[in-house]
Amino acid sequence: MFIDWGLSMLLSWWLFSFGDLATLLLFCAGQIIGVGFTGHTIGHRTFGLQVQSMDGTAVKPLQGLSRSLLLCLAIPVFVTDKDQRGLHDRLPKTILVNIR
């Protein structure tokens, strides 16, 4: 997540003179596109992680969209269960797995 946020900050600085809202929107767009269509972002790919559905299949675009929007709210990240899955993973029924 830090890699993705850092890239969003860099783009925000380059395109929008470091606007806070621009950084958040770029981060959210990167999450929606990355997770919704490929199952991972640049940061996930760097560390060999992928977002999958709970049954192990590829994440559907709607799951990726809802997960990304919840992640951008920040609070759902801090509401975790015994498996350390945040609310942003529990509601769309996704899980972050190691693919290496």
Backbone bond lengths (Angstrom), bond angles and torsions (degrees), N, CA, C in turn:
res aa  C-N    CA-C-N  psi(-1)  N-CA   C-N-CA  omega(-1)  CA-C   N-CA-C  phi
1 M - - - 1.432 - - 1.528 110.65 -
2 F 1.338 117.00 -33.82 1.463 120.21 179.76 1.529 111.32 -66.93
3 I 1.321 116.66 -35.96 1.466 119.98 177.90 1.529 109.59 -65.57
4 D 1.320 116.73 -45.85 1.464 120.92 -179.64 1.526 110.92 -64.51
5 W 1.331 117.04 -41.31 1.467 120.08 178.65 1.532 109.99 -66.52
6 G 1.318 117.25 -40.52 1.464 120.99 178.30 1.522 112.23 -62.15
7 L 1.320 116.54 -41.69 1.466 120.09 176.70 1.529 111.12 -65.17
8 S 1.326 116.70 -37.68 1.461 120.56 177.19 1.519 110.79 -65.35
9 M 1.327 116.81 -39.36 1.467 120.33 177.59 1.524 110.89 -65.11
10 L 1.316 116.08 -41.30 1.461 120.55 179.20 1.539 110.97 -62.31
11 L 1.323 116.74 -46.42 1.462 120.46 177.22 1.526 111.73 -64.27
12 S 1.322 116.33 -39.03 1.457 120.64 178.67 1.522 110.97 -63.69
13 W 1.306 116.59 -40.99 1.469 121.21 178.26 1.527 110.24 -64.90
14 W 1.335 115.84 -42.93 1.454 120.93 -176.64 1.533 112.12 -70.89
15 L 1.346 116.70 -41.01 1.463 120.12 -174.44 1.535 114.78 -96.00
16 F 1.341 117.12 -32.18 1.463 120.18 -170.22 1.523 114.15 -129.54
17 S 1.300 119.48 19.67 1.473 123.12 179.73 1.525 112.29 54.10
18 F 1.318 116.65 44.15 1.466 123.64 174.20 1.521 114.94 64.54
19 G 1.305 118.33 40.16 1.465 120.47 176.38 1.514 110.32 -70.15
20 D 1.337 117.03 131.28 1.463 121.03 -178.99 1.525 112.23 -60.67
21 L 1.319 115.92 -46.19 1.460 119.91 179.94 1.528 110.41 -65.78
22 A 1.318 116.88 -37.06 1.466 120.62 178.44 1.527 110.22 -62.85
23 T 1.330 117.02 -41.21 1.469 120.66 178.72 1.520 110.52 -62.00
24 L 1.335 116.90 -46.45 1.465 120.88 179.53 1.522 111.34 -62.69
25 L 1.315 117.15 -43.37 1.465 120.38 -179.34 1.529 112.11 -67.39
26 L 1.326 117.35 -38.19 1.469 120.44 175.92 1.524 110.77 -65.34
27 F 1.340 116.76 -41.14 1.460 121.08 177.26 1.526 110.27 -61.57
28 C 1.329 115.87 -46.71 1.466 120.75 -178.97 1.533 110.44 -63.43
29 A 1.313 117.60 -42.68 1.464 120.93 178.81 1.531 110.68 -62.81
30 G 1.323 116.95 -41.44 1.460 120.50 177.82 1.519 112.10 -63.08
31 Q 1.337 116.51 -39.15 1.459 120.88 177.89 1.532 110.94 -66.80
32 I 1.331 116.26 -45.43 1.463 120.30 -178.36 1.527 110.55 -62.40
33 I 1.315 116.68 -47.51 1.462 120.31 -179.06 1.525 111.19 -68.20
34 G 1.328 116.20 -48.22 1.462 119.97 -176.95 1.513 113.45 -65.09
35 V 1.327 116.70 -55.09 1.464 120.77 -177.01 1.526 111.31 -73.27
36 G 1.319 116.64 -39.54 1.459 120.06 -176.84 1.518 114.61 -66.70
37 F 1.319 117.05 -30.05 1.469 119.23 -175.53 1.525 114.37 -111.46
38 T 1.327 118.14 -29.83 1.467 119.30 -177.94 1.532 113.27 -118.61
39 G 1.331 117.13 -14.34 1.461 119.90 -179.32 1.519 113.29 89.64
40 H 1.324 117.61 -4.11 1.462 118.97 177.63 1.520 110.95 -153.99
41 T 1.323 114.09 157.57 1.461 121.07 175.73 1.529 107.64 -101.83
42 I 1.306 116.79 -178.08 1.466 119.91 177.75 1.524 110.23 -61.69
43 G 1.327 116.98 -41.23 1.466 120.99 178.39 1.517 112.31 -64.61
44 H 1.330 117.22 -43.07 1.470 120.81 176.96 1.518 110.43 -61.16
45 R 1.328 115.52 -45.13 1.467 120.29 -177.92 1.526 111.04 -62.84
46 T 1.328 116.59 -38.92 1.461 121.53 179.70 1.522 111.37 -58.89
47 F 1.327 116.44 -39.20 1.466 120.87 -176.95 1.526 113.33 -99.74
48 G 1.327 117.66 8.73 1.466 121.12 176.53 1.518 113.71 71.63
49 L 1.326 117.13 37.32 1.458 121.86 -179.52 1.518 110.26 -114.24
50 Q 1.338 115.69 154.01 1.455 120.31 177.10 1.521 109.21 -146.86
51 V 1.312 116.51 142.30 1.457 122.14 174.78 1.518 107.47 -87.31
52 Q 1.334 116.11 127.27 1.460 121.73 179.57 1.514 109.40 -131.09
53 S 1.327 115.88 162.47 1.457 120.57 171.71 1.521 108.12 -69.18
54 M 1.311 116.58 162.26 1.470 120.29 -178.11 1.526 112.97 -61.52
55 D 1.325 117.97 -24.18 1.464 119.86 179.33 1.531 112.45 -88.21
56 G 1.346 117.49 5.66 1.457 121.33 176.25 1.517 114.55 90.13
57 T 1.310 117.69 -1.04 1.465 120.64 178.86 1.529 109.71 -85.72
58 A 1.318 114.74 170.71 1.468 120.10 179.08 1.525 110.00 -63.08
59 V 1.311 115.18 145.71 1.463 120.72 179.02 1.527 109.15 -69.96
60 K 1.320 116.45 139.38 1.463 121.55 178.49 1.533 109.04 -82.94
61 P 1.330 118.07 152.37 1.466 119.89 -178.44 1.531 114.26 -54.83
62 L 1.333 118.10 -37.73 1.463 120.29 179.04 1.534 111.00 -67.29
63 Q 1.325 117.05 -36.97 1.465 120.38 175.35 1.528 110.22 -64.16
64 G 1.318 116.03 -42.75 1.462 120.51 178.42 1.517 112.09 -63.00
65 L 1.325 116.14 -39.76 1.457 121.02 178.84 1.528 111.02 -64.37
66 S 1.332 116.71 -49.52 1.468 119.14 -178.49 1.526 111.11 -66.43
67 R 1.328 118.05 -38.66 1.463 120.81 177.98 1.532 110.49 -62.76
68 S 1.313 116.15 -43.19 1.466 120.68 -178.22 1.527 111.73 -66.01
69 L 1.318 116.77 -43.96 1.462 119.82 179.66 1.529 111.54 -64.46
70 L 1.331 116.85 -40.44 1.468 120.21 176.75 1.524 111.10 -65.86
71 L 1.318 117.04 -38.98 1.464 121.06 178.52 1.518 110.82 -61.80
72 C 1.325 117.50 -38.21 1.467 121.35 -179.16 1.523 112.49 -70.72
73 L 1.327 117.91 -19.52 1.461 120.56 174.88 1.521 111.97 -73.27
74 A 1.321 117.82 -19.18 1.470 126.97 176.65 1.520 113.95 73.38
75 I 1.302 121.04 -42.53 1.466 121.83 -176.88 1.528 112.40 -61.62
76 P 1.360 120.33 -42.92 1.463 119.59 179.87 1.533 114.07 -58.04
77 V 1.311 117.32 -22.54 1.468 120.59 179.56 1.531 110.31 -64.89
78 F 1.327 117.65 -31.36 1.468 121.98 -175.55 1.522 113.34 -88.66
79 V 1.324 118.39 -5.66 1.465 122.32 177.61 1.523 106.66 -99.17
80 T 1.331 116.81 98.46 1.467 120.61 -173.88 1.523 111.66 -114.78
81 D 1.321 115.62 162.47 1.463 121.44 175.20 1.531 109.25 -106.50
82 K 1.316 116.87 -170.99 1.475 120.63 -176.95 1.523 112.97 -65.25
83 D 1.333 117.57 -21.01 1.468 121.79 178.75 1.524 112.36 -93.13
84 Q 1.334 117.37 9.57 1.465 123.79 -179.65 1.527 112.37 64.66
85 R 1.337 117.14 26.68 1.459 121.22 174.62 1.518 108.22 -92.53
86 G 1.315 115.92 125.47 1.452 120.18 179.26 1.519 111.33 -75.10
87 L 1.317 115.10 168.02 1.455 120.84 179.01 1.528 111.01 -59.45
88 H 1.330 116.50 -29.67 1.468 120.13 178.02 1.530 111.77 -67.92
89 D 1.329 118.01 -18.36 1.470 121.99 174.31 1.526 111.65 -97.35
90 R 1.322 117.34 -34.18 1.467 120.04 -176.61 1.522 112.93 -70.80
91 L 1.327 118.10 -43.28 1.466 119.95 -177.31 1.531 112.63 -63.84
92 P 1.346 119.92 -47.16 1.483 118.20 178.26 1.540 113.06 -83.75
93 K 1.334 116.91 3.92 1.482 121.89 178.84 1.520 111.63 60.44
94 T 1.349 115.42 53.53 1.467 121.61 177.35 1.510 109.39 -121.17
95 I 1.316 115.39 166.56 1.462 121.87 177.24 1.526 108.20 -147.52
96 L 1.325 116.22 145.24 1.462 122.11 177.83 1.520 107.78 -95.94
97 V 1.337 117.32 118.88 1.461 121.63 -175.13 1.532 111.25 -120.42
98 N 1.323 115.48 154.90 1.459 122.44 175.48 1.530 107.66 -84.11
99 I 1.314 117.25 125.70 1.475 120.49 -178.07 1.528 113.14 -106.72
100 R 1.307 117.71 7.45 1.471 119.99 177.91 1.484 111.29 -91.14
